[in-house]
């Protein structure tokens, strides 16, 4: 029996997996904390909706973390 035209087109949908542990830079020194706090306040004030203002703050926060990332391999 053919699954053509059936729900989902016969494709199996895999479950997304999280990134490997330690693969994303953390803000250990709190350099980006003020942006994070602004983002959380934005989310609360917009009742959890994905408002463009909040998305821009999220992008700024992640950019801040990436800009301050120093791979461990440089220390060894």
C-alpha positions as CSV (number, residue, x, y, z in Angstrom):
1,X,0.0,0.0,0.0
2,X,1.3,3.4,-0.9
3,X,1.6,6.3,1.5
4,X,1.6,8.9,-1.3
5,X,-0.9,11.6,-0.4
6,X,-1.1,10.5,3.1
7,X,-0.6,12.7,6.2
8,X,3.0,14.0,6.3
9,X,3.8,12.7,2.8
10,X,5.2,9.5,4.3
11,X,8.2,11.3,5.7
12,X,9.4,10.4,9.2
13,X,9.9,13.5,11.4
14,X,12.8,13.2,13.7
15,X,12.9,14.7,17.2
16,X,15.3,17.6,17.4
17,X,18.4,17.1,19.6
18,X,20.0,19.8,21.7
19,X,23.5,21.0,21.0
20,X,26.3,19.1,22.6
21,X,27.1,20.0,26.1
22,X,29.6,22.9,26.2
23,X,29.2,23.7,22.5
24,X,27.8,27.2,23.2
25,X,29.8,30.0,25.0
26,X,28.5,30.9,28.5
27,X,28.6,34.3,30.0
28,X,30.7,33.4,33.0
29,X,31.8,37.0,33.7
30,X,28.3,38.5,33.3
31,X,29.4,40.8,30.6
32,X,26.1,40.3,28.7
33,X,23.8,40.2,31.8
34,X,22.2,43.6,31.3
35,X,21.0,42.6,27.8
36,X,19.7,39.3,29.2
37,X,17.7,41.2,31.9
38,X,16.3,43.5,29.3
39,X,15.2,40.6,27.2
40,X,13.5,38.8,30.1
41,X,11.7,42.0,31.0
42,X,10.6,42.4,27.4
43,X,9.2,38.8,27.4
44,X,7.3,39.4,30.6
45,X,5.9,42.7,29.4
46,X,4.7,41.1,26.1
47,X,3.3,38.1,28.0
48,X,5.7,35.6,26.4
49,X,4.9,36.5,22.8
50,X,7.7,36.6,20.2
51,X,7.6,40.4,19.8
52,X,10.1,42.0,17.3
53,X,11.5,44.1,20.1
54,X,12.2,41.0,22.2
55,X,13.7,39.1,19.2
56,X,16.2,42.0,18.7
57,X,17.2,41.8,22.3
58,X,17.7,38.1,22.1
59,X,19.8,38.5,19.0
60,X,21.9,41.2,20.8
61,X,22.4,38.9,23.8
62,X,23.5,36.0,21.7
63,X,25.8,38.2,19.6
64,X,27.3,39.6,22.9
65,X,28.0,36.0,24.0
66,X,29.6,35.0,20.7
67,X,31.7,38.2,20.5
68,X,33.2,37.4,23.9
69,X,33.8,33.7,23.3
70,X,37.4,32.5,23.5
71,X,37.8,28.8,22.6
72,X,39.6,26.7,25.2
73,X,42.0,25.4,22.6
74,X,43.8,28.8,22.7
75,X,44.7,28.2,26.3
76,X,46.3,24.8,25.8
